[in-house]
Amino acid sequence: MSIFARPHYTSEVTLFIEELKAKKPTLEAEQREGRAIWWDKKLDRSEQADYQDARVPQQPYVYGTSGHPNSEQA
């Protein structure tokens, strides 16, 4: 047995999550639905390639004033 093992110990967080799941059994399904809204999407590779091709490279110093209409150029 490892010296770090703590038999018969359950953290407060684990107890809270288990209690929450017991009170609301649909919680995990709702989480999966929510994740599917924002994250689980199929990518269209051609649109992604178009997006990368249209990307404008960022200047090394973002807050520089060159090219700004109010900048003084010599």
C-alpha positions in Angstrom: 0.0 0.0 0.0 1.3 3.5 -0.9 2.1 5.9 1.9 0.0 8.5 0.1 -3.2 6.4 -0.2 -6.0 7.5 2.0 -8.5 4.7 2.3 -12.1 5.6 3.1 -11.5 9.3 2.3 -13.8 11.2 0.1 -13.2 14.9 -0.4 -15.8 17.6 0.2 -15.9 18.4 -3.5 -16.5 14.8 -4.5 -19.3 14.6 -1.9 -20.8 17.8 -3.2 -20.8 16.6 -6.8 -22.2 13.2 -5.9 -25.0 14.9 -4.0 -25.7 17.3 -6.9 -25.9 14.4 -9.3 -28.2 12.5 -7.0 -30.5 15.5 -6.7 -30.5 16.2 -10.5 -30.0 13.0 -12.4 -30.3 14.8 -15.8 -27.3 17.0 -15.0 -24.7 15.1 -17.1 -27.0 15.0 -20.1 -27.7 18.7 -19.9 -23.9 19.4 -19.7 -23.4 17.3 -22.9 -26.2 19.2 -24.7 -24.6 22.5 -23.6 -21.2 21.4 -24.8 -22.7 20.3 -28.2 -24.0 23.8 -28.7 -20.6 25.5 -28.6 -17.8 22.9 -29.0 -18.8 19.6 -30.6 -19.0 20.9 -34.2 -17.9 19.4 -37.5 -15.4 21.6 -39.3 -15.7 22.5 -42.9 -12.1 22.3 -44.1 -12.7 24.5 -47.2 -14.1 27.3 -45.1 -11.3 26.9 -42.6 -8.8 27.2 -45.5 -10.5 30.3 -46.8 -10.4 31.8 -43.3 -6.6 31.2 -43.1 -6.0 32.6 -46.6 -7.9 35.8 -45.7 -6.0 36.3 -42.5 -4.0 39.6 -42.3 -0.6 39.2 -40.5 -0.4 41.1 -37.3 2.4 43.7 -36.9 5.1 43.0 -34.4 4.1 45.8 -32.1 0.3 45.9 -31.9 0.1 49.3 -30.3 2.3 51.0 -32.8 1.1 54.1 -34.6 2.4 53.5 -38.1 -0.4 53.5 -40.5 -2.8 55.2 -38.1 -4.7 58.2 -39.7 -3.6 60.5 -36.9 0.1 59.5 -36.9 2.7 61.9 -38.1 4.8 60.4 -40.9 8.1 62.0 -42.0 
